[in-house]
Amino acid sequence: MAGIVVKPRARILHGHDWVFSSEVLKVFGNPADGDVISLKDGKDRLIGSAIYNSKSQIVARRFSRRRATAIISFCKPSRWRWTCERI
C-alpha cells in the first residue's frame, strides 16, 4: 500500500487528523489523488489510514488509526461521492 512518512513534529502525532504538505518527510508507493494510504512515523510505525490529495495543502486526512484498504463500506454511495468531491 502506498503512503507517506510524516516528520517528527507533525500534528498528526499529537492527535490531529490532518497531515499538511509541510509535514511530509517522504511519499512512497506513488499514491494517486483519492487513494487510501498508510500513514507512518519516522520509525516506520503505522499511525493510521488516510485519503491522499496531492493538490491540497492538507495532503492526507486520516479516517482510521488502523490499517484500512477502503472507506466505501462506511458510507452510502451518495455520501461517498459528496466526500470525494471535497477531499
C-alpha positions in Angstrom: 0.0 0.0 0.0 1.2 3.5 -0.8 1.7 6.0 1.9 3.5 8.8 3.5 6.0 9.2 6.3 5.5 12.2 8.5 8.1 14.5 10.1 8.8 14.0 13.8 6.9 17.1 14.9 3.8 16.6 12.6 0.5 17.5 14.2 -0.9 14.0 13.4 1.4 12.5 16.0 -0.3 14.7 18.6 -3.9 13.8 17.9 -4.7 15.9 14.8 -6.3 14.0 11.9 -4.8 16.1 9.0 -1.3 15.9 7.5 -0.2 19.2 6.0 2.2 19.2 3.0 5.0 20.8 5.1 4.8 17.8 7.5 5.6 15.1 4.9 9.0 13.6 5.1 8.6 11.1 2.3 5.9 9.7 -0.1 6.2 6.1 -1.1 4.3 3.8 -3.5 3.2 6.6 -5.9 -0.3 7.2 -4.5 -2.9 8.9 -6.7 -5.3 11.5 -5.5 -8.2 9.9 -3.7 -6.3 6.7 -2.8 -6.4 5.2 0.7 -2.8 5.4 2.0 -0.9 4.3 5.1 0.5 7.0 7.4 3.8 6.1 9.1 6.0 7.9 11.6 9.8 8.2 11.1 10.3 4.8 12.8 8.1 3.0 10.2 5.3 2.5 12.7 1.7 2.7 11.3 -0.2 5.6 12.7 -3.3 5.2 10.6 -5.0 5.2 7.2 -6.0 8.3 5.2 -7.2 9.7 1.9 -4.5 11.3 -0.1 -4.7 14.6 -2.1 -1.5 15.9 -3.6 -3.3 19.1 -4.9 -4.1 20.4 -1.4 -2.1 21.8 1.5 -3.8 19.1 3.5 -2.3 16.1 1.7 -3.8 13.4 3.9 -7.0 13.2 6.0 -6.9 10.3 8.5 -10.1 8.3 8.8 -8.8 5.4 10.9 -6.0 4.8 13.4 -5.6 1.3 11.9 -4.7 -0.1 8.5 -7.7 0.1 6.2 -7.9 -0.6 2.5 -11.2 1.3 1.7 -13.8 3.5 3.3 -16.6 2.9 0.8 -18.2 0.3 3.1 -18.6 3.0 5.8 -20.6 5.4 3.6 -23.7 5.4 1.4 -22.9 5.8 -2.3 -24.3 9.4 -2.4 -22.4 10.4 0.7 -19.2 8.8 -0.7 -19.4 10.9 -3.9 -20.0 14.1 -1.9 -17.0 13.3 0.3 -14.7 12.5 -2.6 -15.6 15.8 -4.3 -14.5 17.8 -1.3 -11.2 15.9 -0.5 
